Amino acid sequence: MTLSLSLKQARRLALSAQGFGKPQAATPAALKRMLQRLGVVQIDSVNALVRSHYLPLFSRLGDYPTELLDQLAWGRGRRRQLFEYWGHEASLLPLSLYPLMRWRMARAQQGEGIYRQLAQFGRERQDVIARVLAAVRDQGALGAGSLSTRQERAGPWWDWSEEKHALEWLFAAGRVTVAGRRGFERLYDLPERVLPAAILDQPELSDSEAQQGLLLQAATALGVATEQDLRDYFRLTPAQARAALAQLLAEGRLQHCTVQGWKQPAYCAGTPRIPRRVEASALLSPFDSLVWERARTERLFDFRYRLEIYTPAHKRVYGYYVLPFLHDGRIAARLDLRAERARGELAVHAVHEEVQGLDEEGFQALARSLERLAGWLGLERVRLDCARESAGPLRQALSDAPA
């Protein structure tokens, strides 16, 4: 029998699967469990507020030292629990998923599933790749800047040095991995000097087995999802996702379900337990796995969300770096935020309520979320710059908040 869900049930199931509504202290063990639950955390270079990979854990667990995530991602020995790779874009993933990514690394070596220019470089410049790999092997963790032989200044995004191209090809092919970061620059080293032998020595999985594992991880992390939602989580192709989905359904590891108002069939892992209520108020990164698939966000929350960072300022509707605000099981507002560190302020440049809006309790919850975010970022105060009418209740809630 096909499971039938109302839209509100689907929302609660999705929120619960994504780790919301389960209050717990932000201990190292809790961080590990949350990262394992999510399966992937996207990395992005924009630092208008804080690097995006730090935000999902804060949204779910509250105040935590970012050094804890740094240790899990780039620490030495047993402290390292994550690795960097192309999961959902550039990502941090639990080490347990490393074997599920080897098929993607093998295909990258053949020029498949990577940027066309990088694939071309891999075919034509194996001499540079061999030279760069030898340098990494001999010298240890290196960044592209320390290897570059070019004299002129780097230009736009794809104006990389040969050494940078080589390192990115080696990274995609799994021949090097990220040992750490200097600022935001990746430092590359050999996998056997960075990752546990117990992970590297695991038996090779077939492409099919790995893709099924990734799809099942996605289904568990999303709670309820269409085929497109599932394959987007780890960027599988339609053909890869269809084959994996069919096998998982045949084995009973996934089941069909329908969601009120959704035109596409949906799927969930096992027999889900749907909570009666999900208590959560949180500001979300634009790259949070709850909202990164924009079509799903519209279906699930009736919330149309587009990132306007690269939109000319005069054409922006909501702002440069806009965070959705999750409250009472829905996305109730969006805010354009900036960390102005020199002034010690979290600047709120715009507040936009959604159609249903926020009541007094909702604005108080938003004010608390902003105060918590400012405190976590080491900022002394929240400054509200928005002149819109909807900013009035938030201004009052902020003034009522305890100092």
C-alpha positions as CSV (number, residue, x, y, z in Angstrom):
1,M,0.0,0.0,0.0
2,T,1.3,3.4,-1.0
3,L,1.8,5.8,2.0
4,S,-0.2,9.0,1.6
5,L,1.0,12.2,3.3
6,S,-0.6,15.6,3.7
7,L,1.6,18.5,3.0
8,K,1.9,19.3,6.7
9,Q,2.9,15.7,7.4
10,A,5.5,15.9,4.6
11,R,6.9,19.1,6.1
12,R,7.2,17.6,9.6
13,L,8.8,14.5,8.2
14,A,11.3,16.5,6.2
15,L,12.2,18.8,9.1
16,S,12.7,15.8,11.4
17,A,14.8,14.0,8.9
18,Q,17.0,17.1,8.6
19,G,17.6,17.2,12.3
20,F,15.3,20.0,13.4
21,G,13.1,19.9,16.5
22,K,15.4,17.7,18.5
23,P,17.0,19.9,21.2
24,Q,20.4,18.7,22.2
25,A,23.6,20.2,23.5
26,A,26.1,21.1,20.8
27,T,28.7,18.6,22.0
28,P,31.3,17.0,19.7
29,A,29.2,13.8,19.7
30,A,26.1,15.7,18.7
31,L,28.0,17.4,15.8
32,K,29.1,14.0,14.5
33,R,25.6,12.6,14.7
34,M,24.2,15.6,12.9
35,L,26.8,15.4,10.1
36,Q,26.2,11.7,9.7
37,R,22.4,12.4,9.5
38,L,22.8,15.1,6.9
39,G,25.5,13.2,4.9
40,V,26.8,16.3,3.1
41,V,27.4,20.0,4.0
42,Q,28.0,22.4,1.1
43,I,31.0,24.6,1.2
44,D,30.8,28.1,-0.3
45,S,33.3,30.9,-0.5
46,V,31.0,33.8,0.3
47,N,31.7,35.2,3.8
48,A,29.1,38.0,4.1
49,L,28.0,36.4,7.4
50,V,30.2,33.4,8.1
51,R,31.4,30.6,5.8
52,S,28.3,28.7,4.8
53,H,29.4,25.3,6.0
54,Y,29.4,26.4,9.6
55,L,25.7,27.5,9.5
56,P,23.7,24.2,9.2
57,L,25.0,22.9,12.5
58,F,24.2,26.2,14.2
59,S,20.7,26.2,12.7
60,R,20.1,22.8,14.2
61,L,22.2,22.6,17.4
62,G,22.7,26.3,18.4
63,D,25.9,27.9,19.7
64,Y,29.0,25.7,19.1
65,P,32.7,26.5,18.7
66,T,33.4,26.5,14.9
67,E,36.8,25.0,15.9
68,L,35.0,21.7,16.5
69,L,33.9,21.5,12.9
70,D,37.4,22.5,11.8
71,Q,38.8,19.6,13.8
72,L,36.3,17.1,12.3
73,A,37.0,18.4,8.8
74,W,40.7,19.0,8.8
75,G,42.1,17.7,12.1
76,R,44.8,15.0,12.3
77,G,44.3,11.4,13.2
78,R,41.2,10.3,15.0
79,R,39.8,13.8,15.2
80,R,39.2,13.9,11.5
81,Q,35.7,12.6,10.7
82,L,35.0,14.3,7.4
83,F,36.6,14.7,4.0
84,E,36.1,17.2,1.2
85,Y,34.8,16.2,-2.2
86,W,32.2,16.9,-4.9
87,G,29.1,15.7,-3.0
88,H,26.5,18.4,-3.6
89,E,28.9,20.9,-5.2
90,A,32.0,21.3,-3.1
91,S,31.2,19.6,0.2
92,L,32.2,18.1,3.5
93,L,31.1,14.5,3.9
94,P,31.4,11.9,6.6
95,L,34.3,9.5,6.1
96,S,31.8,6.6,5.9
97,L,30.7,7.9,2.5
98,Y,34.2,7.9,1.0
99,P,33.8,4.4,-0.5
100,L,30.6,5.6,-2.1
101,M,32.5,8.4,-3.9
102,R,35.2,6.2,-5.5
103,W,33.2,5.5,-8.6
104,R,32.9,9.3,-9.1
105,M,36.6,9.6,-8.7
106,A,37.3,6.8,-11.2
107,R,35.0,8.5,-13.8
108,A,36.6,11.8,-13.2
109,Q,39.9,10.2,-14.3
110,Q,38.2,9.3,-17.5
111,G,37.0,12.9,-17.9
112,E,33.4,12.1,-17.0
113,G,31.3,14.1,-14.6
114,I,33.7,17.1,-14.4
115,Y,33.9,20.5,-16.0
116,R,34.7,20.2,-19.7
117,Q,37.8,22.4,-19.5
118,L,39.1,20.3,-16.6
119,A,38.5,17.1,-18.6
120,Q,40.4,18.6,-21.6
121,F,43.3,19.5,-19.3
122,G,43.4,15.9,-18.0
123,R,43.6,14.5,-21.5
124,E,46.2,17.0,-22.8
125,R,48.4,17.9,-19.9
126,Q,49.4,14.7,-18.0
127,D,52.9,16.0,-17.9
128,V,51.9,18.9,-15.7
129,I,49.7,16.6,-13.6
130,A,52.5,14.2,-13.1
131,R,54.9,17.0,-12.1
132,V,52.3,18.5,-9.6
133,L,51.6,15.0,-8.1
134,A,55.3,14.5,-7.6
135,A,55.6,17.8,-5.8
136,V,52.8,16.9,-3.5
137,R,54.3,13.5,-2.8
138,D,57.7,15.0,-2.1
139,Q,56.7,18.1,-0.2
140,G,53.5,17.3,1.6
141,A,50.4,19.4,1.8
142,L,50.5,22.2,-0.8
143,G,48.3,24.9,-2.1
144,A,48.0,25.9,-5.7
145,G,49.6,29.3,-5.0
146,S,52.9,27.7,-3.8
147,L,53.2,25.6,-6.9
148,S,52.2,28.2,-9.6
149,T,54.9,29.0,-12.1
150,R,52.9,31.7,-13.9
151,Q,54.2,35.3,-13.8
152,E,51.0,37.3,-14.6
153,R,48.3,38.0,-12.1
154,A,45.3,35.5,-12.1
155,G,42.2,36.7,-13.8
156,P,38.6,35.6,-13.7
157,W,37.2,32.3,-12.3
158,W,38.6,29.9,-15.0
159,D,41.9,31.9,-15.4
160,W,43.7,29.3,-13.3
161,S,47.4,28.5,-13.5
162,E,48.4,25.1,-14.9
163,E,49.3,23.9,-11.4
164,K,45.8,24.9,-10.2
165,H,44.2,22.9,-13.0
166,A,46.4,19.9,-12.2
167,L,45.5,20.0,-8.5
168,E,41.8,20.3,-9.3
169,W,42.0,17.4,-11.7
170,L,43.9,15.3,-9.2
171,F,41.4,16.2,-6.5
172,A,38.4,15.2,-8.7
173,A,40.2,11.9,-9.6
174,G,40.8,11.1,-5.9
175,R,44.6,11.1,-6.4
176,V,44.9,13.9,-3.8
177,T,42.6,15.1,-1.1
178,V,42.3,18.2,1.1
179,A,44.6,17.9,4.1
180,G,43.6,21.3,5.5
181,R,43.0,24.9,4.6
182,R,45.1,28.1,4.9
183,G,42.5,30.8,5.2
184,F,40.1,29.5,2.6
185,E,42.8,28.0,0.3
186,R,42.8,24.2,0.0
187,L,46.0,22.4,0.9
188,Y,46.3,19.1,-1.0
189,D,48.1,15.9,0.1
190,L,48.0,12.2,-0.8
191,P,44.9,10.4,0.6
192,E,47.1,7.8,2.4
193,R,48.7,10.6,4.5
194,V,45.4,12.2,5.4
195,L,42.6,9.6,5.6
196,P,42.4,6.5,7.8
197,A,43.7,3.3,6.3
198,A,40.5,1.6,7.5
199,I,38.5,3.8,5.1
200,L,41.0,3.6,2.2
201,D,41.3,-0.2,2.5
202,Q,37.6,-0.9,2.2
203,P,36.7,-3.2,-0.8
204,E,35.7,-1.4,-4.0
205,L,32.0,-1.0,-4.6
206,S,30.4,-1.3,-8.0
207,D,29.0,1.9,-9.5
208,S,25.5,0.5,-8.9
209,E,26.1,-0.3,-5.2
210,A,27.6,3.1,-4.6
211,Q,24.8,5.0,-6.3
212,Q,22.2,3.0,-4.3
213,G,24.0,3.9,-1.1
214,L,24.0,7.6,-2.0
215,L,20.4,7.6,-3.0
216,L,19.4,5.8,0.3
217,Q,21.5,8.3,2.3
218,A,19.6,11.1,0.5
219,A,16.2,9.6,1.2
220,T,17.1,9.2,4.9
221,A,18.3,12.8,5.1
222,L,15.4,14.3,3.2
223,G,12.6,12.3,4.8
224,V,10.3,12.4,1.8
225,A,11.4,13.3,-1.7
226,T,10.8,12.9,-5.4
227,E,13.3,11.3,-7.7
228,Q,14.7,14.7,-8.7
229,D,15.1,15.6,-5.1
230,L,16.9,12.4,-4.3
231,R,19.4,12.6,-7.2
232,D,20.0,16.3,-6.6
233,Y,21.3,15.6,-3.1
234,F,24.5,14.0,-4.4
235,R,24.2,15.2,-7.9
236,L,23.5,11.9,-9.6
237,T,22.4,11.9,-13.2
238,P,18.8,10.9,-14.1
239,A,19.9,7.5,-15.5
240,Q,22.0,6.8,-12.4
241,A,19.1,7.7,-10.1
242,R,16.5,5.8,-11.9
243,A,18.5,2.5,-11.9
244,A,19.4,2.9,-8.2
245,L,15.8,3.9,-7.3
246,A,14.4,0.8,-9.0
247,Q,16.7,-1.5,-7.2
248,L,16.1,0.1,-3.8
249,L,12.3,-0.2,-4.3
250,A,12.6,-3.8,-5.4
251,E,14.5,-4.6,-2.2
252,G,12.1,-2.7,0.0
253,R,14.7,-0.3,1.2
254,L,12.6,2.6,-0.2
255,Q,8.9,2.8,-0.6
256,H,6.5,4.8,-2.7
257,C,4.4,7.6,-1.2
258,T,2.2,10.4,-2.3
259,V,2.2,14.0,-1.0
260,Q,-0.8,16.3,-1.2
261,G,-0.3,18.7,-4.0
262,W,2.8,17.1,-5.5
263,K,2.5,16.0,-9.1
264,Q,5.5,13.7,-9.0
265,P,5.6,10.4,-7.1
266,A,7.5,10.6,-3.8
267,Y,9.7,8.1,-1.9
268,C,10.8,7.6,1.7
269,A,13.1,5.2,3.5
270,G,11.4,2.4,5.3
271,T,8.3,3.2,7.3
272,P,8.8,6.7,8.5
273,R,7.7,8.0,11.9
274,I,6.0,11.3,11.4
275,P,6.3,13.7,14.4
276,R,3.1,15.4,15.5
277,R,5.0,18.7,15.8
278,V,8.5,20.0,15.1
279,E,9.5,22.8,17.4
280,A,12.2,24.8,15.6
281,S,13.0,28.4,14.9
282,A,16.1,28.8,12.8
283,L,17.9,31.1,10.3
284,L,19.0,28.9,7.4
285,S,22.1,29.2,5.2
286,P,21.2,29.8,1.5
287,F,23.1,26.5,0.9
288,D,21.4,24.5,3.6
289,S,20.3,21.1,2.5
290,L,16.7,21.8,3.6
291,V,16.3,24.5,1.0
292,W,19.1,24.1,-1.6
293,E,16.9,22.3,-4.1
294,R,14.7,25.3,-5.0
295,A,11.9,23.4,-6.7
296,R,11.5,21.2,-3.6
297,T,11.5,24.2,-1.4
298,E,8.5,25.6,-3.3
299,R,6.6,22.3,-3.2
300,L,7.3,21.7,0.4
301,F,7.0,25.2,1.9
302,D,5.4,27.3,-0.8
303,F,8.5,29.4,-0.6
304,R,10.2,30.7,-3.8
305,Y,13.9,31.2,-3.1
306,R,16.6,32.5,-5.4
307,L,20.1,33.6,-4.5
308,E,20.7,37.2,-5.6
309,I,24.4,37.5,-4.8
310,Y,25.3,37.6,-8.5
311,T,22.3,39.8,-9.4
312,P,23.1,43.5,-10.0
313,A,22.2,45.5,-6.9
314,H,19.4,47.5,-8.6
315,K,17.7,44.3,-9.7
316,R,17.6,42.5,-6.4
317,V,14.2,41.8,-4.8
318,Y,15.3,40.7,-1.3
319,G,19.0,41.5,-0.9
320,Y,22.5,40.3,-1.3
321,Y,22.8,37.5,1.3
322,V,19.3,36.4,2.3
323,L,18.6,33.8,4.9
324,P,15.2,32.1,5.2
325,F,13.7,32.0,8.7
326,L,12.1,28.7,9.7
327,H,9.4,28.9,12.3
328,D,6.4,26.8,13.4
329,G,6.9,24.3,10.7
330,R,7.1,26.8,7.8
331,I,9.4,29.3,6.3
332,A,7.9,32.5,7.6
333,A,10.3,35.2,6.5
334,R,13.6,36.0,4.9
335,L,16.3,38.5,6.0
336,D,19.2,40.1,4.3
337,L,22.0,39.8,6.9
338,R,25.6,40.9,7.1
339,A,28.3,40.5,9.8
340,E,29.9,43.9,10.2
341,R,32.8,42.7,12.3
342,A,34.7,46.0,12.5
343,R,31.6,47.5,14.2
344,G,30.8,44.4,16.2
345,E,27.3,44.3,14.7
346,L,25.0,41.9,13.0
347,A,23.3,44.2,10.4
348,V,19.8,43.4,9.3
349,H,19.4,45.2,6.0
350,A,15.9,43.8,5.1
351,V,13.1,41.8,6.6
352,H,10.5,40.3,4.4
353,E,7.6,38.3,5.8
354,E,5.9,35.6,3.8
355,V,2.2,35.6,3.0
356,Q,1.1,34.2,6.4
357,G,3.5,36.5,8.2
358,L,4.6,36.3,11.8
359,D,2.6,37.0,14.9
360,E,4.1,38.5,18.1
361,E,5.5,35.2,19.2
362,G,7.0,34.7,15.8
363,F,8.8,38.0,15.9
364,Q,10.1,37.3,19.4
365,A,11.4,34.0,18.1
366,L,13.1,35.8,15.2
367,A,14.6,38.4,17.6
368,R,16.0,35.5,19.8
369,S,17.4,33.8,16.7
370,L,19.2,37.0,15.6
371,E,20.6,37.6,19.1
372,R,21.8,34.0,19.3
373,L,23.4,34.3,15.8
374,A,25.1,37.6,16.8
375,G,26.5,36.1,20.0
376,W,27.7,33.0,18.2
377,L,29.6,35.2,15.7
378,G,31.1,37.2,18.5
379,L,29.2,40.3,17.6
380,E,28.0,42.7,20.3
381,R,24.6,43.7,19.0
382,V,22.0,43.4,16.3
383,R,21.4,46.5,14.2
384,L,18.2,46.8,12.3
385,D,18.5,49.0,9.2
386,C,15.3,47.9,7.4
387,A,12.8,50.7,6.9
388,R,10.0,48.4,5.7
389,E,6.8,48.2,7.7
390,S,7.5,44.6,8.6
391,A,10.6,45.7,10.5
392,G,8.5,47.5,13.1
393,P,7.4,44.4,15.1
394,L,11.0,43.0,14.9
395,R,12.4,46.3,16.2
396,Q,10.0,46.1,19.1
397,A,10.9,42.4,19.8
398,L,14.6,43.2,19.7
399,S,14.1,46.1,22.1
400,D,12.2,43.7,24.4
401,A,14.9,41.1,24.3
402,P,17.0,40.7,27.5
403,A,20.4,42.5,27.2
